[in-house]
Amino acid sequence: MLNLSDNLDVNAALFKDSTDTILLPNYSLKNDSYIGYVASYKPDHILEPGIVGKDMGCGTLLGTFEDKLADLEYTVNNLATHLMGKFSGLGILGEGQHFITFYQVKDSFTDDYEIGKNVVIIHSGKGNLANENGLDIDELKNYQSDVKLAKRNRFKLSEITQEYFKNRITIKLDAPHHFIERDDEKLIYRRGAVKVLPGNRSTICSSMNGDAILVTASDKIKNLNFSLPHATGRKVSKEAARKEEFYLNGDPIGVYLPTTLDAENLNDVLPPNFRSLYDIMGRIEDYISIDVIFSPIASIMI
């Protein structure tokens, strides 16, 4: 087992049948199960519920706006209000720190993202729970349909966002970080882990008022079974967060939240619960190069 995480609570029993397990820097406890790893098994392995988890197909979409964002607060409030009433079939915002966050390019080391450009990152899934029992190979096809549904949901959210901002969105990336991959030799389960080949790009997010980055995988990514963390991960479990009163510090500074949201109701997804990008970068710097740094300007969690 390769452990790149600072989390000392390693559930070895969860991976007892794995032929190869890598714990990524975002490895942490989430809703009584673990996230932030890539684990390989023999092709006939029957996955246990603790490995399957919830919300198969959950992923992240990155899109760029054609123009600068105008009337940001007004539009974000209208969009949030609309999603509160219409969102039942498009996954869940808020659960699992799912979000729609708007960013501005703060720094760029590539020609295709100029400083000041606005982008959106949508983190969501299909919104349904996984099978309560084990998962046999014949059921994988159902989970593949879940992955497609989750992707369709993110694209629909981008379309709704585009309509409200009256600003064309070009989708640059969309990748699941909770899915199963199978071939004749092995079955690979990624949870909180994005599959990235050398030379390909991926995003890594942090907290609602923290930066996000666009990275390119190096050739060394093969040593992580072609996987990168989708985010920085929790440093405070939800259970522990409920005992803290992070909301007493008020809304996160530097990012606009819709008026429908209140810090007290977001206590377990407020920034103190999560690692920063700088907490994890030293653990993956050999596997990536940073292309763009995004700074958040507004975030929606329902």
ROBADREN-578799 format. One record per residue (C-alpha): residue number from 1; residue in one letter; x, y, z. Coordinates in pm, whole numbers, plus 50000, padded with zeros to 5 digits. Layout:
N
resi NUM&resn A&x X&y Y&z Z;
...
//
This chain:
302
resi 1&resn M&x 50000&y 50000&z 50000;
resi 2&resn L&x 50134&y 50341&z 49897;
resi 3&resn N&x 50012&y 50613&z 50132;
resi 4&resn L&x 50050&y 50973&z 50016;
resi 5&resn S&x 49804&y 51099&z 50277;
resi 6&resn D&x 49863&y 51262&z 50614;
resi 7&resn N&x 49561&y 51071&z 50744;
resi 8&resn L&x 49669&y 50820&z 51006;
resi 9&resn D&x 49328&y 50651&z 51012;
resi 10&resn V&x 49401&y 50393&z 50745;
resi 11&resn N&x 49130&y 50131&z 50714;
resi 12&resn A&x 49344&y 49837&z 50603;
resi 13&resn A&x 49051&y 49596&z 50630;
resi 14&resn L&x 48872&y 49786&z 50354;
resi 15&resn F&x 49147&y 49691&z 50109;
resi 16&resn K&x 49229&y 49341&z 50237;
resi 17&resn D&x 49161&y 49176&z 49899;
resi 18&resn S&x 49323&y 49449&z 49692;
resi 19&resn T&x 49625&y 49357&z 49482;
resi 20&resn D&x 49740&y 49720&z 49476;
resi 21&resn T&x 49612&y 50017&z 49680;
resi 22&resn I&x 49723&y 50379&z 49664;
resi 23&resn L&x 49596&y 50628&z 49919;
resi 24&resn L&x 49602&y 50973&z 49761;
resi 25&resn P&x 49658&y 51299&z 49953;
resi 26&resn N&x 49282&y 51355&z 49979;
resi 27&resn Y&x 49228&y 51022&z 50157;
resi 28&resn S&x 48979&y 51082&z 50436;
resi 29&resn L&x 48660&y 50966&z 50604;
resi 30&resn K&x 48340&y 51080&z 50434;
resi 31&resn N&x 47994&y 50989&z 50558;
resi 32&resn D&x 48126&y 50682&z 50746;
resi 33&resn S&x 48316&y 50559&z 50439;
resi 34&resn Y&x 48651&y 50643&z 50286;
resi 35&resn I&x 48737&y 50850&z 49982;
resi 36&resn G&x 49063&y 50938&z 49807;
resi 37&resn Y&x 49213&y 50615&z 49679;
resi 38&resn V&x 49262&y 50386&z 49381;
resi 39&resn A&x 49248&y 50013&z 49451;
resi 40&resn S&x 49298&y 49720&z 49214;
resi 41&resn Y&x 49141&y 49375&z 49247;
resi 42&resn K&x 49125&y 49051&z 49055;
resi 43&resn P&x 48860&y 49069&z 48779;
resi 44&resn D&x 48619&y 48833&z 48959;
resi 45&resn H&x 48625&y 49025&z 49286;
resi 46&resn I&x 48287&y 49105&z 49444;
resi 47&resn L&x 48303&y 49455&z 49581;
resi 48&resn E&x 48179&y 49521&z 49932;
resi 49&resn P&x 47943&y 49812&z 50012;
resi 50&resn G&x 48219&y 50002&z 50192;
resi 51&resn I&x 48422&y 50007&z 49872;
resi 52&resn V&x 48132&y 50082&z 49640;
resi 53&resn G&x 48006&y 50373&z 49847;
resi 54&resn K&x 47751&y 50620&z 49713;
resi 55&resn D&x 47694&y 50829&z 49404;
resi 56&resn M&x 47870&y 50632&z 49134;
resi 57&resn G&x 47976&y 50862&z 48851;
resi 58&resn C&x 48026&y 51168&z 49069;
resi 59&resn G&x 48271&y 51393&z 48891;
resi 60&resn T&x 48390&y 51741&z 48804;
resi 61&resn L&x 48326&y 51956&z 48498;
resi 62&resn L&x 48540&y 52257&z 48401;
resi 63&resn G&x 48398&y 52515&z 48163;
resi 64&resn T&x 48515&y 52855&z 48042;
resi 65&resn F&x 48287&y 53154&z 47989;
resi 66&resn E&x 48303&y 53338&z 47660;
resi 67&resn D&x 48283&y 53680&z 47827;
resi 68&resn K&x 48351&y 53830&z 48169;
resi 69&resn L&x 48074&y 53763&z 48420;
resi 70&resn A&x 47834&y 54054&z 48465;
resi 71&resn D&x 47578&y 54103&z 48746;
resi 72&resn L&x 47743&y 53820&z 48939;
resi 73&resn E&x 47554&y 53846&z 49269;
resi 74&resn Y&x 47214&y 53899&z 49103;
resi 75&resn T&x 47260&y 53605&z 48865;
resi 76&resn V&x 47404&y 53370&z 49126;
resi 77&resn N&x 47106&y 53435&z 49354;
resi 78&resn N&x 46857&y 53373&z 49073;
resi 79&resn L&x 47038&y 53057&z 48966;
resi 80&resn A&x 47050&y 52925&z 49323;
resi 81&resn T&x 46678&y 52992&z 49370;
resi 82&resn H&x 46599&y 52811&z 49045;
resi 83&resn L&x 46808&y 52509&z 49139;
resi 84&resn M&x 46641&y 52480&z 49479;
resi 85&resn G&x 46313&y 52411&z 49303;
resi 86&resn K&x 46432&y 52223&z 48994;
resi 87&resn F&x 46730&y 52021&z 49104;
resi 88&resn S&x 46573&y 51690&z 49209;
resi 89&resn G&x 46672&y 51507&z 48891;
resi 90&resn L&x 47024&y 51645&z 48852;
resi 91&resn G&x 47219&y 51506&z 49144;
resi 92&resn I&x 47268&y 51680&z 49478;
resi 93&resn L&x 47445&y 52010&z 49546;
resi 94&resn G&x 47576&y 52040&z 49900;
resi 95&resn E&x 47584&y 51665&z 49976;
resi 96&resn G&x 47946&y 51554&z 49963;
resi 97&resn Q&x 48053&y 51916&z 49911;
resi 98&resn H&x 47895&y 51915&z 49566;
resi 99&resn F&x 47893&y 52265&z 49424;
resi 100&resn I&x 47886&y 52508&z 49135;
resi 101&resn T&x 48175&y 52748&z 49186;
resi 102&resn F&x 48274&y 53042&z 48968;
resi 103&resn Y&x 48641&y 53131&z 48942;
resi 104&resn Q&x 48871&y 53384&z 48787;
resi 105&resn V&x 49211&y 53288&z 48648;
resi 106&resn K&x 49460&y 53423&z 48903;
resi 107&resn D&x 49776&y 53292&z 48742;
resi 108&resn S&x 49843&y 53107&z 48418;
resi 109&resn F&x 50143&y 52918&z 48284;
resi 110&resn T&x 49978&y 52822&z 47956;
resi 111&resn D&x 49862&y 53012&z 47649;
resi 112&resn D&x 49499&y 52893&z 47653;
resi 113&resn Y&x 49396&y 53054&z 47984;
resi 114&resn E&x 49455&y 53427&z 48016;
resi 115&resn I&x 49463&y 53595&z 48356;
resi 116&resn G&x 49120&y 53734&z 48450;
resi 117&resn K&x 48921&y 53480&z 48246;
resi 118&resn N&x 48611&y 53343&z 48420;
resi 119&resn V&x 48551&y 52970&z 48453;
resi 120&resn V&x 48304&y 52744&z 48629;
resi 121&resn I&x 48367&y 52413&z 48804;
resi 122&resn I&x 48066&y 52187&z 48865;
resi 123&resn H&x 48105&y 51900&z 49111;
resi 124&resn S&x 47804&y 51669&z 49120;
resi 125&resn G&x 47681&y 51318&z 49058;
resi 126&resn K&x 47361&y 51130&z 48988;
resi 127&resn G&x 47213&y 51177&z 49334;
resi 128&resn N&x 47114&y 50814&z 49402;
resi 129&resn L&x 47260&y 50570&z 49652;
resi 130&resn A&x 47468&y 50271&z 49551;
resi 131&resn N&x 47361&y 49911&z 49596;
resi 132&resn E&x 47345&y 49817&z 49964;
resi 133&resn N&x 47485&y 49473&z 49887;
resi 134&resn G&x 47798&y 49355&z 49713;
resi 135&resn L&x 47849&y 49429&z 49348;
resi 136&resn D&x 47910&y 49140&z 49112;
resi 137&resn I&x 48059&y 49168&z 48767;
resi 138&resn D&x 47722&y 49142&z 48590;
resi 139&resn E&x 47604&y 49454&z 48772;
resi 140&resn L&x 47892&y 49668&z 48644;
resi 141&resn K&x 47686&y 49761&z 48340;
resi 142&resn N&x 47432&y 49928&z 48569;
resi 143&resn Y&x 47707&y 50130&z 48729;
resi 144&resn Q&x 47837&y 50233&z 48390;
resi 145&resn S&x 47492&y 50376&z 48316;
resi 146&resn D&x 47514&y 50564&z 48647;
resi 147&resn V&x 47840&y 50721&z 48529;
resi 148&resn K&x 47671&y 50836&z 48210;
resi 149&resn L&x 47374&y 50976&z 48404;
resi 150&resn A&x 47601&y 51173&z 48636;
resi 151&resn K&x 47787&y 51319&z 48340;
resi 152&resn R&x 47459&y 51414&z 48174;
resi 153&resn N&x 47355&y 51590&z 48496;
resi 154&resn R&x 47672&y 51800&z 48502;
resi 155&resn F&x 47624&y 51898&z 48139;
resi 156&resn K&x 47265&y 51996&z 48213;
resi 157&resn L&x 47381&y 52210&z 48506;
resi 158&resn S&x 47629&y 52383&z 48276;
resi 159&resn E&x 47347&y 52452&z 48029;
resi 160&resn I&x 47129&y 52603&z 48302;
resi 161&resn T&x 47420&y 52813&z 48425;
resi 162&resn Q&x 47486&y 52933&z 48070;
resi 163&resn E&x 47122&y 53034&z 48030;
resi 164&resn Y&x 47114&y 53236&z 48350;
resi 165&resn F&x 47439&y 53419&z 48279;
resi 166&resn K&x 47353&y 53462&z 47909;
resi 167&resn N&x 47716&y 53374&z 47852;
resi 168&resn R&x 47834&y 53079&z 47643;
resi 169&resn I&x 48023&y 52807&z 47830;
resi 170&resn T&x 48282&y 52591&z 47654;
resi 171&resn I&x 48335&y 52262&z 47836;
resi 172&resn K&x 48704&y 52190&z 47872;
resi 173&resn L&x 48705&y 51884&z 48095;
resi 174&resn D&x 48460&y 51642&z 48248;
resi 175&resn A&x 48583&y 51343&z 48443;
resi 176&resn P&x 48435&y 51109&z 48704;
resi 177&resn H&x 48627&y 51052&z 49023;
resi 178&resn H&x 48405&y 50778&z 49160;
resi 179&resn F&x 48387&y 50486&z 48920;
resi 180&resn I&x 48490&y 50131&z 48838;
resi 181&resn E&x 48720&y 50031&z 48554;
resi 182&resn R&x 48750&y 49672&z 48441;
resi 183&resn D&x 48956&y 49477&z 48191;
resi 184&resn D&x 49052&y 49112&z 48154;
resi 185&resn E&x 49334&y 49139&z 48407;
resi 186&resn K&x 49195&y 49352&z 48690;
resi 187&resn L&x 48915&y 49558&z 48831;
resi 188&resn I&x 49008&y 49909&z 48945;
resi 189&resn Y&x 48802&y 50115&z 49181;
resi 190&resn R&x 48863&y 50489&z 49203;
resi 191&resn R&x 48695&y 50688&z 49476;
resi 192&resn G&x 48783&y 51055&z 49492;
resi 193&resn A&x 49042&y 50976&z 49226;
resi 194&resn V&x 49050&y 51090&z 48863;
resi 195&resn K&x 49206&y 50874&z 48593;
resi 196&resn V&x 49470&y 51083&z 48417;
resi 197&resn L&x 49714&y 50966&z 48150;
resi 198&resn P&x 50054&y 51132&z 48096;
resi 199&resn G&x 50007&y 51467&z 47923;
resi 200&resn N&x 49637&y 51487&z 48014;
resi 201&resn R&x 49482&y 51753&z 48233;
resi 202&resn S&x 49276&y 51744&z 48550;
resi 203&resn T&x 49145&y 51988&z 48810;
resi 204&resn I&x 49205&y 51982&z 49186;
resi 205&resn C&x 48972&y 52187&z 49407;
resi 206&resn S&x 48999&y 52282&z 49772;
resi 207&resn S&x 48744&y 52461&z 49992;
resi 208&resn M&x 48469&y 52701&z 49886;
resi 209&resn N&x 48693&y 53004&z 49929;
resi 210&resn G&x 49016&y 52825&z 49837;
resi 211&resn D&x 49197&y 52817&z 49505;
resi 212&resn A&x 49161&y 52540&z 49248;
resi 213&resn I&x 49425&y 52435&z 48996;
resi 214&resn L&x 49441&y 52289&z 48648;
resi 215&resn V&x 49729&y 52044&z 48617;
resi 216&resn T&x 49893&y 51824&z 48354;
resi 217&resn A&x 50004&y 51475&z 48453;
resi 218&resn S&x 50370&y 51382&z 48407;
resi 219&resn D&x 50502&y 51044&z 48293;
resi 220&resn K&x 50541&y 50949&z 48660;
resi 221&resn I&x 50163&y 50934&z 48695;
resi 222&resn K&x 50187&y 50565&z 48605;
resi 223&resn N&x 50331&y 50514&z 48956;
resi 224&resn L&x 49996&y 50630&z 49097;
resi 225&resn N&x 49805&y 50389&z 48871;
resi 226&resn F&x 49726&y 50688&z 48646;
resi 227&resn S&x 49530&y 50861&z 48923;
resi 228&resn L&x 49516&y 51205&z 49085;
resi 229&resn P&x 49305&y 51340&z 49370;
resi 230&resn H&x 48994&y 51530&z 49257;
resi 231&resn A&x 49024&y 51765&z 49555;
resi 232&resn T&x 49228&y 51828&z 49867;
resi 233&resn G&x 49002&y 51623&z 50095;
resi 234&resn R&x 48857&y 51668&z 50441;
resi 235&resn K&x 49080&y 51719&z 50742;
resi 236&resn V&x 48779&y 51725&z 50977;
resi 237&resn S&x 48519&y 51448&z 50947;
resi 238&resn K&x 48154&y 51545&z 50918;
resi 239&resn E&x 48086&y 51392&z 51258;
resi 240&resn A&x 48360&y 51599&z 51419;
resi 241&resn A&x 48255&y 51907&z 51223;
resi 242&resn R&x 47907&y 51893&z 51373;
resi 243&resn K&x 48065&y 51940&z 51717;
resi 244&resn E&x 48256&y 52246&z 51602;
resi 245&resn E&x 48091&y 52582&z 51543;
resi 246&resn F&x 48284&y 52692&z 51238;
resi 247&resn Y&x 47988&y 52907&z 51132;
resi 248&resn L&x 48054&y 53145&z 51422;
resi 249&resn N&x 48326&y 53298&z 51205;
resi 250&resn G&x 48060&y 53393&z 50952;
resi 251&resn D&x 48054&y 53338&z 50577;
resi 252&resn P&x 48383&y 53256&z 50403;
resi 253&resn I&x 48578&y 53569&z 50315;
resi 254&resn G&x 48654&y 53641&z 49951;
resi 255&resn V&x 48376&y 53438&z 49788;
resi 256&resn Y&x 48013&y 53535&z 49734;
resi 257&resn L&x 47745&y 53295&z 49857;
resi 258&resn P&x 47379&y 53324&z 49752;
resi 259&resn T&x 47149&y 53491&z 50004;
resi 260&resn T&x 46963&y 53159&z 50032;
resi 261&resn L&x 47268&y 53011&z 50205;
resi 262&resn D&x 47367&y 53062&z 50568;
resi 263&resn A&x 47703&y 52969&z 50718;
resi 264&resn E&x 47533&y 52787&z 51006;
resi 265&resn N&x 47360&y 52552&z 50762;
resi 266&resn L&x 47689&y 52489&z 50582;
resi 267&resn N&x 47891&y 52419&z 50896;
resi 268&resn D&x 48033&y 52084&z 50784;
resi 269&resn V&x 48142&y 52213&z 50441;
resi 270&resn L&x 48297&y 52542&z 50552;
resi 271&resn P&x 48668&y 52596&z 50470;
resi 272&resn P&x 48813&y 52486&z 50809;
resi 273&resn N&x 48697&y 52131&z 50730;
resi 274&resn F&x 48928&y 52094&z 50430;
resi 275&resn R&x 49296&y 52081&z 50350;
resi 276&resn S&x 49439&y 52361&z 50139;
resi 277&resn L&x 49611&y 52299&z 49807;
resi 278&resn Y&x 49937&y 52380&z 49977;
resi 279&resn D&x 49878&y 52103&z 50231;
resi 280&resn I&x 49890&y 51839&z 49956;
resi 281&resn M&x 50107&y 51981&z 49677;
resi 282&resn G&x 50434&y 51850&z 49815;
resi 283&resn R&x 50296&y 51497&z 49794;
resi 284&resn I&x 50208&y 51509&z 49424;
resi 285&resn E&x 50450&y 51766&z 49277;
resi 286&resn D&x 50651&y 51492&z 49101;
resi 287&resn Y&x 50341&y 51371&z 48920;
resi 288&resn I&x 50206&y 51698&z 48782;
resi 289&resn S&x 50283&y 52041&z 48646;
resi 290&resn I&x 50051&y 52332&z 48731;
resi 291&resn D&x 49898&y 52505&z 48429;
resi 292&resn V&x 49647&y 52745&z 48585;
resi 293&resn I&x 49551&y 52873&z 48931;
resi 294&resn F&x 49184&y 52965&z 48974;
resi 295&resn S&x 49060&y 53197&z 49248;
resi 296&resn P&x 48692&y 53156&z 49357;
resi 297&resn I&x 48452&y 53448&z 49331;
resi 298&resn A&x 48112&y 53284&z 49401;
resi 299&resn S&x 47983&y 52941&z 49503;
resi 300&resn I&x 47647&y 52767&z 49512;
resi 301&resn M&x 47563&y 52479&z 49743;
resi 302&resn I&x 47195&y 52392&z 49785;
//
